[in-house]
């Protein structure tokens, strides 16, 4: 029973920390362009002059 005195505040702290990280990511624009990464994989960004990677 004494362990709950440590586990409950630790769980609340980690939950608030996760919520804060999520809100920060929303505010910084991490979820602005959800389709960009999915479409970016389709385009070849390599230059024609560079030799292929080994």
C-alpha distance matrix in Angstrom:
0.0 3.8 5.3 5.6 7.6 9.9 10.2 11.2 13.9 15.0 15.6 17.4 19.4 20.5 21.4 23.5 25.0 26.1 27.4 29.3 30.8 31.9 33.5 35.2 36.7 38.0 39.6 41.2 42.9 41.2 41.6 45.2 47.1 45.4 48.7 50.0 48.0 48.9 52.6 52.7 52.2 55.5 57.7 59.0 58.7 60.3 63.7 66.7 67.9 64.8 64.8 62.1 58.9 58.8
3.8 0.0 3.8 5.4 5.5 7.6 9.2 10.7 12.4 13.5 15.0 16.6 18.1 19.5 20.9 22.6 23.8 25.4 26.9 28.3 29.9 31.4 32.9 34.2 35.9 37.5 38.8 40.2 42.2 40.6 41.4 44.9 46.9 45.4 48.8 49.8 47.9 49.0 52.6 52.5 52.2 55.6 57.5 58.7 58.1 59.7 62.9 66.0 67.0 63.9 64.0 61.4 58.2 58.1
5.3 3.8 0.0 3.8 5.3 5.5 6.2 8.6 10.6 10.8 12.2 14.4 15.7 16.6 18.2 20.2 21.2 22.5 24.3 25.8 27.0 28.6 30.3 31.6 33.0 34.7 36.2 37.4 39.3 37.5 38.3 41.9 43.8 42.2 45.5 46.5 44.4 45.5 49.2 49.0 48.6 52.0 53.9 55.1 54.5 56.1 59.3 62.4 63.4 60.3 60.3 57.7 54.5 54.3
5.6 5.4 3.8 0.0 3.8 5.2 4.8 5.7 8.4 9.5 10.1 11.8 13.8 14.9 15.9 17.9 19.4 20.6 22.0 23.7 25.2 26.5 28.0 29.6 31.1 32.5 34.0 35.6 37.3 35.7 36.3 39.9 41.9 40.3 43.7 44.9 43.0 44.1 47.7 47.7 47.5 50.8 52.8 54.2 53.7 55.5 58.8 61.9 63.1 60.1 60.3 57.6 54.6 54.7
7.6 5.5 5.3 3.8 0.0 3.8 5.9 6.1 7.1 9.0 10.7 11.6 13.0 14.9 16.2 17.5 18.9 20.8 22.0 23.2 25.0 26.6 27.8 29.2 31.1 32.6 33.6 35.2 37.3 36.0 36.8 40.2 42.5 41.2 44.7 45.7 44.0 45.3 48.9 48.7 48.7 52.1 53.9 55.2 54.5 56.2 59.4 62.7 63.7 60.7 61.1 58.6 55.5 55.7
9.9 7.6 5.5 5.2 3.8 0.0 3.8 5.8 5.9 6.2 8.7 10.4 10.9 12.4 14.4 15.8 16.6 18.5 20.2 21.2 22.7 24.5 26.0 27.0 28.8 30.6 31.7 32.9 35.1 33.6 34.7 38.1 40.3 39.0 42.5 43.3 41.3 42.8 46.3 45.9 45.9 49.4 51.0 52.2 51.4 53.0 56.2 59.4 60.3 57.3 57.6 55.2 52.1 52.2
10.2 9.2 6.2 4.8 5.9 3.8 0.0 3.8 5.7 5.1 6.0 8.6 9.8 10.5 12.0 14.2 15.1 16.3 18.1 19.7 20.9 22.4 24.2 25.4 26.9 28.6 30.1 31.3 33.1 31.4 32.2 35.8 37.8 36.3 39.7 40.7 38.7 39.9 43.5 43.4 43.2 46.6 48.4 49.7 49.1 50.9 54.1 57.3 58.4 55.4 55.6 53.1 50.0 50.2
11.2 10.7 8.6 5.7 6.1 5.8 3.8 0.0 3.8 5.4 5.1 6.2 8.6 10.0 10.5 12.3 14.1 15.4 16.4 18.2 19.9 21.1 22.4 24.1 25.8 27.1 28.5 30.1 31.9 30.5 31.1 34.5 36.8 35.4 38.9 40.0 38.4 39.6 43.2 43.2 43.3 46.6 48.5 50.0 49.4 51.4 54.6 57.9 59.1 56.3 56.7 54.2 51.3 51.7
13.9 12.4 10.6 8.4 7.1 5.9 5.7 3.8 0.0 3.8 5.4 5.0 6.0 8.6 9.7 10.5 12.0 14.1 15.2 16.2 18.2 19.8 20.8 22.1 24.2 25.6 26.6 28.2 30.3 29.2 30.1 33.4 35.9 34.9 38.5 39.3 37.8 39.4 42.8 42.6 42.9 46.3 47.9 49.3 48.5 50.4 53.5 56.9 58.0 55.2 55.8 53.5 50.6 51.1
15.0 13.5 10.8 9.5 9.0 6.2 5.1 5.4 3.8 0.0 3.8 5.5 5.1 6.2 8.5 9.9 10.4 12.3 14.2 15.2 16.4 18.3 19.9 20.8 22.5 24.4 25.6 26.7 28.8 27.3 28.5 31.9 34.1 32.9 36.5 37.2 35.4 37.0 40.4 40.0 40.1 43.6 45.2 46.5 45.6 47.4 50.6 53.8 54.9 52.0 52.5 50.1 47.1 47.6
15.6 15.0 12.2 10.1 10.7 8.7 6.0 5.1 5.4 3.8 0.0 3.8 5.4 5.2 6.0 8.6 9.7 10.5 12.2 14.1 15.3 16.5 18.3 19.8 21.1 22.6 24.3 25.7 27.3 25.7 26.4 29.9 32.0 30.6 34.1 35.1 33.4 34.7 38.2 38.1 38.2 41.6 43.4 44.9 44.3 46.3 49.5 52.7 54.0 51.2 51.7 49.2 46.4 46.9
17.4 16.6 14.4 11.8 11.6 10.4 8.6 6.2 5.0 5.5 3.8 0.0 3.8 5.5 5.1 6.1 8.5 9.9 10.5 12.1 14.2 15.3 16.3 18.1 19.9 21.1 22.3 24.1 26.0 24.8 25.5 28.8 31.2 30.2 33.8 34.8 33.5 35.0 38.3 38.3 38.8 42.1 43.7 45.4 44.7 46.9 50.0 53.4 54.7 52.1 52.8 50.4 47.7 48.5
19.4 18.1 15.7 13.8 13.0 10.9 9.8 8.6 6.0 5.1 5.4 3.8 0.0 3.8 5.4 5.2 6.0 8.6 9.8 10.4 12.2 14.2 15.2 16.2 18.3 20.0 20.9 22.3 24.5 23.4 24.6 27.8 30.3 29.5 33.2 33.8 32.4 34.2 37.5 37.1 37.7 41.1 42.5 43.9 42.9 45.0 48.0 51.4 52.5 49.9 50.7 48.5 45.7 46.6
20.5 19.5 16.6 14.9 14.9 12.4 10.5 10.0 8.6 6.2 5.2 5.5 3.8 0.0 3.8 5.5 4.9 6.1 8.5 9.7 10.5 12.3 14.2 15.1 16.5 18.4 19.8 20.9 22.8 21.2 22.3 25.8 27.9 26.9 30.4 31.1 29.4 31.1 34.4 34.1 34.4 37.9 39.4 40.8 39.9 41.9 45.0 48.4 49.6 46.8 47.5 45.2 42.4 43.2
21.4 20.9 18.2 15.9 16.2 14.4 12.0 10.5 9.7 8.5 6.0 5.1 5.4 3.8 0.0 3.8 5.4 5.1 6.2 8.6 9.9 10.6 12.3 14.1 15.4 16.7 18.4 20.0 21.5 20.1 20.6 24.1 26.4 25.2 28.8 29.8 28.5 29.9 33.3 33.3 33.8 37.1 38.7 40.5 39.8 42.1 45.3 48.6 50.0 47.5 48.3 45.9 43.3 44.3
23.5 22.6 20.2 17.9 17.5 15.8 14.2 12.3 10.5 9.9 8.6 6.1 5.2 5.5 3.8 0.0 3.8 5.4 5.0 6.0 8.5 9.7 10.4 12.0 14.1 15.2 16.2 18.1 20.1 19.2 20.1 23.2 25.9 25.3 29.0 29.8 28.8 30.6 33.7 33.6 34.5 37.7 39.1 40.9 39.9 42.3 45.3 48.7 50.1 47.7 48.8 46.6 44.1 45.3
25.0 23.8 21.2 19.4 18.9 16.6 15.1 14.1 12.0 10.4 9.7 8.5 6.0 4.9 5.4 3.8 0.0 3.8 5.4 5.1 6.2 8.7 9.9 10.4 12.4 14.3 15.3 16.4 18.6 17.4 18.9 22.1 24.5 24.0 27.7 28.1 26.8 28.9 32.0 31.5 32.3 35.7 36.9 38.4 37.3 39.5 42.4 45.9 47.1 44.6 45.6 43.5 40.9 42.1
26.1 25.4 22.5 20.6 20.8 18.5 16.3 15.4 14.1 12.3 10.5 9.9 8.6 6.1 5.1 5.4 3.8 0.0 3.8 5.4 5.1 6.2 8.6 9.8 10.6 12.5 14.3 15.3 16.9 15.2 16.2 19.6 21.9 20.9 24.6 25.3 23.9 25.7 28.9 28.7 29.3 32.7 34.1 35.8 34.9 37.2 40.3 43.7 45.1 42.7 43.6 41.4 38.9 40.1
27.4 26.9 24.3 22.0 22.0 20.2 18.1 16.4 15.2 14.2 12.2 10.5 9.8 8.5 6.2 5.0 5.4 3.8 0.0 3.8 5.4 5.1 6.2 8.5 9.9 10.6 12.3 14.2 15.7 14.7 15.3 18.4 21.0 20.4 24.1 25.1 24.2 26.0 29.0 29.1 30.1 33.3 34.7 36.7 35.9 38.4 41.5 44.9 46.4 44.2 45.4 43.2 41.0 42.4
29.3 28.3 25.8 23.7 23.2 21.2 19.7 18.2 16.2 15.2 14.1 12.1 10.4 9.7 8.6 6.0 5.1 5.4 3.8 0.0 3.8 5.4 5.1 6.0 8.6 9.9 10.5 12.1 14.4 13.9 15.3 18.0 20.9 20.9 24.7 25.1 24.4 26.6 29.4 29.1 30.4 33.6 34.6 36.4 35.2 37.7 40.6 44.1 45.4 43.2 44.7 42.7 40.5 42.1
30.8 29.9 27.0 25.2 25.0 22.7 20.9 19.9 18.2 16.4 15.3 14.2 12.2 10.5 9.9 8.5 6.2 5.1 5.4 3.8 0.0 3.8 5.5 5.0 6.2 8.7 9.9 10.5 12.5 11.3 13.0 16.1 18.5 18.4 22.1 22.2 21.2 23.5 26.4 25.8 27.0 30.3 31.3 32.9 31.7 34.2 37.0 40.5 41.9 39.6 40.9 39.0 36.7 38.2
31.9 31.4 28.6 26.5 26.6 24.5 22.4 21.1 19.8 18.3 16.5 15.3 14.2 12.3 10.6 9.7 8.7 6.2 5.1 5.4 3.8 0.0 3.8 5.4 5.1 6.3 8.7 10.0 10.9 9.7 10.4 13.6 16.2 15.7 19.5 20.1 19.4 21.4 24.3 24.2 25.5 28.6 29.8 31.8 31.0 33.7 36.6 40.0 41.7 39.6 41.0 38.9 36.8 38.5
33.5 32.9 30.3 28.0 27.8 26.0 24.2 22.4 20.8 19.9 18.3 16.3 15.2 14.2 12.3 10.4 9.9 8.6 6.2 5.1 5.5 3.8 0.0 3.8 5.4 5.0 6.2 8.6 10.1 10.2 10.9 13.4 16.5 16.8 20.6 21.2 21.0 23.2 25.7 25.7 27.4 30.4 31.3 33.5 32.4 35.3 38.0 41.5 43.1 41.3 42.9 41.0 39.1 41.1
35.2 34.2 31.6 29.6 29.2 27.0 25.4 24.1 22.1 20.8 19.8 18.1 16.2 15.1 14.1 12.0 10.4 9.8 8.5 6.0 5.0 5.4 3.8 0.0 3.8 5.4 5.1 6.1 8.7 8.9 10.9 13.1 16.1 16.9 20.6 20.5 20.2 22.9 25.2 24.7 26.5 29.5 30.1 32.0 30.5 33.2 35.8 39.4 40.8 38.9 40.6 39.0 37.0 39.1
36.7 35.9 33.0 31.1 31.1 28.8 26.9 25.8 24.2 22.5 21.1 19.9 18.3 16.5 15.4 14.1 12.4 10.6 9.9 8.6 6.2 5.1 5.4 3.8 0.0 3.8 5.4 5.2 6.3 5.4 7.5 10.1 12.8 13.3 17.0 16.9 16.5 19.1 21.5 21.0 22.7 25.8 26.5 28.4 27.2 30.0 32.7 36.2 37.8 35.9 37.6 35.8 34.0 36.0
38.0 37.5 34.7 32.5 32.6 30.6 28.6 27.1 25.6 24.4 22.6 21.1 20.0 18.4 16.7 15.2 14.3 12.5 10.6 9.9 8.7 6.3 5.0 5.4 3.8 0.0 3.8 5.6 5.4 6.0 6.4 8.4 11.7 12.4 16.1 16.5 16.9 19.2 21.4 21.4 23.5 26.2 27.0 29.3 28.3 31.4 34.0 37.5 39.3 37.7 39.5 37.7 36.2 38.4
39.6 38.8 36.2 34.0 33.6 31.7 30.1 28.5 26.6 25.6 24.3 22.3 20.9 19.8 18.4 16.2 15.3 14.3 12.3 10.5 9.9 8.7 6.2 5.1 5.4 3.8 0.0 3.8 5.5 7.8 9.1 9.8 13.4 15.0 18.5 18.4 19.1 21.7 23.5 23.2 25.6 28.2 28.6 30.7 29.3 32.4 34.7 38.3 39.9 38.4 40.5 39.0 37.5 39.9
41.2 40.2 37.4 35.6 35.2 32.9 31.3 30.1 28.2 26.7 25.7 24.1 22.3 20.9 20.0 18.1 16.4 15.3 14.2 12.1 10.5 10.0 8.6 6.1 5.2 5.6 3.8 0.0 3.8 5.9 8.5 9.1 12.1 14.0 17.3 16.5 16.9 20.0 21.5 20.7 23.2 25.9 26.0 27.8 26.2 29.1 31.3 35.0 36.4 34.9 37.0 35.7 34.2 36.7
42.9 42.2 39.3 37.3 37.3 35.1 33.1 31.9 30.3 28.8 27.3 26.0 24.5 22.8 21.5 20.1 18.6 16.9 15.7 14.4 12.5 10.9 10.1 8.7 6.3 5.4 5.5 3.8 0.0 3.8 5.4 5.3 8.4 10.5 13.7 13.1 14.0 16.8 18.2 17.8 20.4 22.9 23.2 25.3 24.0 27.2 29.5 33.0 34.8 33.5 35.6 34.2 32.9 35.5
41.2 40.6 37.5 35.7 36.0 33.6 31.4 30.5 29.2 27.3 25.7 24.8 23.4 21.2 20.1 19.2 17.4 15.2 14.7 13.9 11.3 9.7 10.2 8.9 5.4 6.0 7.8 5.9 3.8 0.0 3.8 5.8 7.7 8.7 12.1 11.6 11.5 14.4 16.4 15.8 18.0 20.8 21.4 23.5 22.4 25.4 28.1 31.5 33.3 31.7 33.6 31.8 30.4 32.8
41.6 41.4 38.3 36.3 36.8 34.7 32.2 31.1 30.1 28.5 26.4 25.5 24.6 22.3 20.6 20.1 18.9 16.2 15.3 15.3 13.0 10.4 10.9 10.9 7.5 6.4 9.1 8.5 5.4 3.8 0.0 3.8 5.8 6.1 9.8 10.4 10.9 13.0 15.1 15.4 17.6 20.0 21.1 23.7 23.1 26.4 29.2 32.4 34.6 33.2 34.9 33.0 31.8 34.1
45.2 44.9 41.9 39.9 40.2 38.1 35.8 34.5 33.4 31.9 29.9 28.8 27.8 25.8 24.1 23.2 22.1 19.6 18.4 18.0 16.1 13.6 13.4 13.1 10.1 8.4 9.8 9.1 5.3 5.8 3.8 0.0 3.8 6.2 9.1 9.2 11.0 13.1 14.3 14.8 17.6 19.5 20.1 22.9 22.2 25.7 28.2 31.4 33.6 32.6 34.6 33.0 32.2 34.9
47.1 46.9 43.8 41.9 42.5 40.3 37.8 36.8 35.9 34.1 32.0 31.2 30.3 27.9 26.4 25.9 24.5 21.9 21.0 20.9 18.5 16.2 16.5 16.1 12.8 11.7 13.4 12.1 8.4 7.7 5.8 3.8 0.0 3.8 5.6 5.5 7.7 9.7 10.5 11.2 14.0 15.8 16.5 19.4 19.0 22.6 25.2 28.2 30.7 29.7 31.7 29.9 29.4 32.1
45.4 45.4 42.2 40.3 41.2 39.0 36.3 35.4 34.9 32.9 30.6 30.2 29.5 26.9 25.2 25.3 24.0 20.9 20.4 20.9 18.4 15.7 16.8 16.9 13.3 12.4 15.0 14.0 10.5 8.7 6.1 6.2 3.8 0.0 3.8 5.7 6.6 7.5 9.5 10.9 12.9 14.8 16.3 19.4 19.6 23.0 26.0 28.8 31.5 30.3 31.8 29.7 29.0 31.4
48.7 48.8 45.5 43.7 44.7 42.5 39.7 38.9 38.5 36.5 34.1 33.8 33.2 30.4 28.8 29.0 27.7 24.6 24.1 24.7 22.1 19.5 20.6 20.6 17.0 16.1 18.5 17.3 13.7 12.1 9.8 9.1 5.6 3.8 0.0 3.8 5.7 5.2 6.2 8.5 10.6 11.7 13.4 16.8 17.5 21.1 24.0 26.5 29.4 28.5 30.0 27.9 27.6 30.2
50.0 49.8 46.5 44.9 45.7 43.3 40.7 40.0 39.3 37.2 35.1 34.8 33.8 31.1 29.8 29.8 28.1 25.3 25.1 25.1 22.2 20.1 21.2 20.5 16.9 16.5 18.4 16.5 13.1 11.6 10.4 9.2 5.5 5.7 3.8 0.0 3.8 5.4 5.3 5.9 8.9 10.3 11.1 14.2 14.3 17.9 20.7 23.4 26.2 25.3 27.1 25.2 25.0 27.8
48.0 47.9 44.4 43.0 44.0 41.3 38.7 38.4 37.8 35.4 33.4 33.5 32.4 29.4 28.5 28.8 26.8 23.9 24.2 24.4 21.2 19.4 21.0 20.2 16.5 16.9 19.1 16.9 14.0 11.5 10.9 11.0 7.7 6.6 5.7 3.8 0.0 3.8 5.5 5.0 6.7 9.3 10.6 13.2 13.4 16.7 19.9 22.6 25.2 23.9 25.3 23.1 22.4 25.0
48.9 49.0 45.5 44.1 45.3 42.8 39.9 39.6 39.4 37.0 34.7 35.0 34.2 31.1 29.9 30.6 28.9 25.7 26.0 26.6 23.5 21.4 23.2 22.9 19.1 19.2 21.7 20.0 16.8 14.4 13.0 13.1 9.7 7.5 5.2 5.4 3.8 0.0 3.8 5.6 6.1 7.8 10.2 13.3 14.5 17.7 21.0 23.3 26.2 25.0 26.0 23.6 23.2 25.5
52.6 52.6 49.2 47.7 48.9 46.3 43.5 43.2 42.8 40.4 38.2 38.3 37.5 34.4 33.3 33.7 32.0 28.9 29.0 29.4 26.4 24.3 25.7 25.2 21.5 21.4 23.5 21.5 18.2 16.4 15.1 14.3 10.5 9.5 6.2 5.3 5.5 3.8 0.0 3.8 5.4 5.6 7.4 10.9 12.4 15.8 18.8 20.9 24.0 23.3 24.6 22.5 22.7 25.3
52.7 52.5 49.0 47.7 48.7 45.9 43.4 43.2 42.6 40.0 38.1 38.3 37.1 34.1 33.3 33.6 31.5 28.7 29.1 29.1 25.8 24.2 25.7 24.7 21.0 21.4 23.2 20.7 17.8 15.8 15.4 14.8 11.2 10.9 8.5 5.9 5.0 5.6 3.8 0.0 3.8 5.4 5.7 8.5 9.2 12.6 15.6 18.1 21.0 20.1 21.6 19.6 19.7 22.5
52.2 52.2 48.6 47.5 48.7 45.9 43.2 43.3 42.9 40.1 38.2 38.8 37.7 34.4 33.8 34.5 32.3 29.3 30.1 30.4 27.0 25.5 27.4 26.5 22.7 23.5 25.6 23.2 20.4 18.0 17.6 17.6 14.0 12.9 10.6 8.9 6.7 6.1 5.4 3.8 0.0 3.8 5.6 7.7 9.4 12.0 15.5 17.6 20.5 19.2 20.1 17.6 17.5 20.0
55.5 55.6 52.0 50.8 52.1 49.4 46.6 46.6 46.3 43.6 41.6 42.1 41.1 37.9 37.1 37.7 35.7 32.7 33.3 33.6 30.3 28.6 30.4 29.5 25.8 26.2 28.2 25.9 22.9 20.8 20.0 19.5 15.8 14.8 11.7 10.3 9.3 7.8 5.6 5.4 3.8 0.0 3.8 6.7 9.5 12.2 15.2 16.7 20.0 19.3 20.2 17.9 18.6 21.1
57.7 57.5 53.9 52.8 53.9 51.0 48.4 48.5 47.9 45.2 43.4 43.7 42.5 39.4 38.7 39.1 36.9 34.1 34.7 34.6 31.3 29.8 31.3 30.1 26.5 27.0 28.6 26.0 23.2 21.4 21.1 20.1 16.5 16.3 13.4 11.1 10.6 10.2 7.4 5.7 5.6 3.8 0.0 3.8 6.2 9.2 11.9 13.6 16.9 16.5 17.9 16.2 17.3 20.3
59.0 58.7 55.1 54.2 55.2 52.2 49.7 50.0 49.3 46.5 44.9 45.4 43.9 40.8 40.5 40.9 38.4 35.8 36.7 36.4 32.9 31.8 33.5 32.0 28.4 29.3 30.7 27.8 25.3 23.5 23.7 22.9 19.4 19.4 16.8 14.2 13.2 13.3 10.9 8.5 7.7 6.7 3.8 0.0 3.8 5.7 8.5 10.1 13.3 12.8 14.2 12.6 13.9 17.1
58.7 58.1 54.5 53.7 54.5 51.4 49.1 49.4 48.5 45.6 44.3 44.7 42.9 39.9 39.8 39.9 37.3 34.9 35.9 35.2 31.7 31.0 32.4 30.5 27.2 28.3 29.3 26.2 24.0 22.4 23.1 22.2 19.0 19.6 17.5 14.3 13.4 14.5 12.4 9.2 9.4 9.5 6.2 3.8 0.0 3.8 6.5 9.3 11.9 11.2 13.4 12.4 13.4 17.0
60.3 59.7 56.1 55.5 56.2 53.0 50.9 51.4 50.4 47.4 46.3 46.9 45.0 41.9 42.1 42.3 39.5 37.2 38.4 37.7 34.2 33.7 35.3 33.2 30.0 31.4 32.4 29.1 27.2 25.4 26.4 25.7 22.6 23.0 21.1 17.9 16.7 17.7 15.8 12.6 12.0 12.2 9.2 5.7 3.8 0.0 3.8 6.5 8.6 7.5 9.6 9.0 10.4 14.1
63.7 62.9 59.3 58.8 59.4 56.2 54.1 54.6 53.5 50.6 49.5 50.0 48.0 45.0 45.3 45.3 42.4 40.3 41.5 40.6 37.0 36.6 38.0 35.8 32.7 34.0 34.7 31.3 29.5 28.1 29.2 28.2 25.2 26.0 24.0 20.7 19.9 21.0 18.8 15.6 15.5 15.2 11.9 8.5 6.5 3.8 0.0 3.8 5.5 5.8 8.8 9.7 11.9 15.5
66.7 66.0 62.4 61.9 62.7 59.4 57.3 57.9 56.9 53.8 52.7 53.4 51.4 48.4 48.6 48.7 45.9 43.7 44.9 44.1 40.5 40.0 41.5 39.4 36.2 37.5 38.3 35.0 33.0 31.5 32.4 31.4 28.2 28.8 26.5 23.4 22.6 23.3 20.9 18.1 17.6 16.7 13.6 10.1 9.3 6.5 3.8 0.0 3.8 5.7 7.9 9.3 12.4 15.7
67.9 67.0 63.4 63.1 63.7 60.3 58.4 59.1 58.0 54.9 54.0 54.7 52.5 49.6 50.0 50.1 47.1 45.1 46.4 45.4 41.9 41.7 43.1 40.8 37.8 39.3 39.9 36.4 34.8 33.3 34.6 33.6 30.7 31.5 29.4 26.2 25.2 26.2 24.0 21.0 20.5 20.0 16.9 13.3 11.9 8.6 5.5 3.8 0.0 3.8 6.5 9.3 12.2 15.3
64.8 63.9 60.3 60.1 60.7 57.3 55.4 56.3 55.2 52.0 51.2 52.1 49.9 46.8 47.5 47.7 44.6 42.7 44.2 43.2 39.6 39.6 41.3 38.9 35.9 37.7 38.4 34.9 33.5 31.7 33.2 32.6 29.7 30.3 28.5 25.3 23.9 25.0 23.3 20.1 19.2 19.3 16.5 12.8 11.2 7.5 5.8 5.7 3.8 0.0 3.8 6.5 8.7 11.9
64.8 64.0 60.3 60.3 61.1 57.6 55.6 56.7 55.8 52.5 51.7 52.8 50.7 47.5 48.3 48.8 45.6 43.6 45.4 44.7 40.9 41.0 42.9 40.6 37.6 39.5 40.5 37.0 35.6 33.6 34.9 34.6 31.7 31.8 30.0 27.1 25.3 26.0 24.6 21.6 20.1 20.2 17.9 14.2 13.4 9.6 8.8 7.9 6.5 3.8 0.0 3.8 6.5 9.0
62.1 61.4 57.7 57.6 58.6 55.2 53.1 54.2 53.5 50.1 49.2 50.4 48.5 45.2 45.9 46.6 43.5 41.4 43.2 42.7 39.0 38.9 41.0 39.0 35.8 37.7 39.0 35.7 34.2 31.8 33.0 33.0 29.9 29.7 27.9 25.2 23.1 23.6 22.5 19.6 17.6 17.9 16.2 12.6 12.4 9.0 9.7 9.3 9.3 6.5 3.8 0.0 3.8 6.5
58.9 58.2 54.5 54.6 55.5 52.1 50.0 51.3 50.6 47.1 46.4 47.7 45.7 42.4 43.3 44.1 40.9 38.9 41.0 40.5 36.7 36.8 39.1 37.0 34.0 36.2 37.5 34.2 32.9 30.4 31.8 32.2 29.4 29.0 27.6 25.0 22.4 23.2 22.7 19.7 17.5 18.6 17.3 13.9 13.4 10.4 11.9 12.4 12.2 8.7 6.5 3.8 0.0 3.8
58.8 58.1 54.3 54.7 55.7 52.2 50.2 51.7 51.1 47.6 46.9 48.5 46.6 43.2 44.3 45.3 42.1 40.1 42.4 42.1 38.2 38.5 41.1 39.1 36.0 38.4 39.9 36.7 35.5 32.8 34.1 34.9 32.1 31.4 30.2 27.8 25.0 25.5 25.3 22.5 20.0 21.1 20.3 17.1 17.0 14.1 15.5 15.7 15.3 11.9 9.0 6.5 3.8 0.0
